[in-house]
Amino acid sequence: MKETGLRINLRDSVYEPGATGGTILYDASLPDRARYRVWLYLDGPDLPYVKSVTYTLHPTFPDPVRTVPRSASNPYCAIAIWTWGTFDVVGDVEDKGGRRHVLKHNMGYDREITKDARYEKIQLER
């Protein structure tokens, strides 16, 4: 993470932010690899000062630039994506004062995919 002035981090997980544990959702409809539901979100003590974050995903994603406002129903500015691999994510955070803070994050959700985890296989529409 690059120092931003705000004490926040960009994170990823196969578990919903704020939840403890849960079930890992995956789609095995592709012939050679599974896609996992992965959450991208912000975390840290300065989260209440965040207005929104614009996530820049890998360019192979449809709509790779996605803006998420912080709200009472989404306090972590979370989005769920379906992916089969890890990549670098950029989060352009706008604070409530209008200042911008850039976070860079190398995804690590693959470390959560273990034999002891609970899984649910689903079929995504194409």
C-alpha positions as CSV (number, residue, x, y, z in Angstrom):
1,M,0.0,0.0,0.0
2,K,1.2,3.5,-0.8
3,E,1.0,6.0,2.1
4,T,-2.1,8.2,1.4
5,G,-2.5,10.4,4.5
6,L,-5.7,8.4,5.4
7,R,-5.3,5.3,7.5
8,I,-7.2,3.0,5.1
9,N,-6.2,-0.1,3.2
10,L,-7.5,-1.7,0.0
11,R,-8.2,-5.3,0.6
12,D,-9.7,-8.4,-1.2
13,S,-11.3,-11.5,0.2
14,V,-13.6,-14.4,-0.8
15,Y,-15.6,-13.5,2.3
16,E,-17.9,-10.6,2.5
17,P,-16.4,-7.6,4.4
18,G,-17.5,-7.4,8.0
19,A,-18.5,-11.0,8.1
20,T,-16.6,-13.7,10.0
21,G,-16.1,-16.7,7.8
22,G,-18.8,-17.9,5.4
23,T,-19.0,-19.8,2.3
24,I,-16.7,-19.4,-0.8
25,L,-18.8,-19.1,-4.0
26,Y,-17.3,-20.4,-7.2
27,D,-18.4,-21.0,-10.8
28,A,-17.0,-24.0,-12.6
29,S,-18.7,-23.4,-15.9
30,L,-15.4,-22.6,-17.7
31,P,-13.7,-25.7,-19.0
32,D,-10.2,-25.1,-17.5
33,R,-10.6,-23.0,-14.4
34,A,-13.0,-21.9,-11.6
35,R,-14.0,-18.3,-11.1
36,Y,-14.4,-17.1,-7.5
37,R,-16.6,-14.4,-6.1
38,V,-14.1,-11.9,-4.6
39,W,-14.8,-8.8,-2.7
40,L,-12.7,-5.6,-3.1
41,Y,-13.2,-3.2,-0.2
42,L,-11.6,-0.5,2.0
43,D,-10.7,-1.0,5.7
44,G,-9.2,1.1,8.4
45,P,-9.8,3.7,11.1
46,D,-10.3,6.6,8.7
47,L,-13.0,4.9,6.7
48,P,-15.7,7.4,8.0
49,Y,-13.8,10.2,6.1
50,V,-14.1,8.4,2.7
51,K,-16.7,9.7,0.2
52,S,-16.1,7.1,-2.6
53,V,-13.5,4.9,-4.2
54,T,-12.9,4.3,-7.9
55,Y,-11.5,0.8,-8.5
56,T,-9.4,0.1,-11.6
57,L,-9.5,-3.7,-12.4
58,H,-7.5,-5.7,-14.9
59,P,-8.3,-4.4,-18.4
60,T,-9.8,-7.7,-19.4
61,F,-12.9,-7.0,-17.2
62,P,-16.0,-5.5,-18.7
63,D,-16.2,-2.0,-17.3
64,P,-12.8,-2.2,-15.5
65,V,-13.2,1.2,-13.9
66,R,-15.9,1.2,-11.2
67,T,-16.9,3.9,-8.7
68,V,-18.4,3.0,-5.4
69,P,-19.8,5.6,-3.0
70,R,-19.5,5.0,0.8
71,S,-23.0,4.7,2.3
72,A,-24.7,3.3,5.4
73,S,-25.6,0.2,3.4
74,N,-22.0,-0.2,2.0
75,P,-19.7,1.3,4.7
76,Y,-16.6,-0.6,3.2
77,C,-17.2,0.7,-0.4
78,A,-17.3,-3.0,-1.3
79,I,-17.8,-4.5,-4.7
80,A,-18.0,-8.2,-5.7
81,I,-16.2,-9.4,-8.8
82,W,-15.9,-12.9,-10.4
83,T,-12.3,-13.8,-11.2
84,W,-10.1,-16.8,-11.9
85,G,-6.8,-15.1,-11.1
86,T,-5.1,-12.4,-9.1
87,F,-3.9,-9.0,-10.4
88,D,-3.0,-5.5,-9.2
89,V,-5.9,-3.3,-8.3
90,V,-5.8,0.5,-7.9
91,G,-8.2,2.4,-5.7
92,D,-8.6,6.1,-6.2
93,V,-10.2,7.2,-2.9
94,E,-11.9,10.6,-2.6
95,D,-12.3,11.8,0.9
96,K,-15.1,14.0,2.2
97,G,-12.8,17.1,1.8
98,G,-12.5,16.4,-2.0
99,R,-8.8,15.2,-1.7
100,R,-7.7,12.1,-3.6
101,H,-5.6,9.2,-2.3
102,V,-4.3,6.4,-4.5
103,L,-4.0,2.9,-3.1
104,K,-2.4,0.0,-4.9
105,H,-3.0,-3.6,-3.9
106,N,-1.9,-7.0,-5.2
107,M,-4.8,-9.4,-4.7
108,G,-4.3,-12.3,-2.3
109,Y,-7.7,-14.0,-2.1
110,D,-6.1,-17.2,-3.3
111,R,-4.5,-17.7,0.1
112,E,-8.1,-18.1,1.5
113,I,-8.9,-21.0,-0.8
114,T,-8.0,-24.0,1.3
115,K,-9.2,-27.5,1.7
116,D,-10.8,-26.7,5.0
117,A,-13.0,-23.8,3.7
118,R,-16.7,-24.2,2.9
119,Y,-17.6,-24.0,-0.8
120,E,-20.8,-23.6,-2.8
121,K,-20.7,-24.2,-6.6
122,I,-23.0,-22.0,-8.6
123,Q,-23.6,-21.6,-12.4
124,L,-23.1,-18.0,-13.6
125,E,-25.0,-16.9,-16.7
126,R,-22.9,-16.0,-19.7
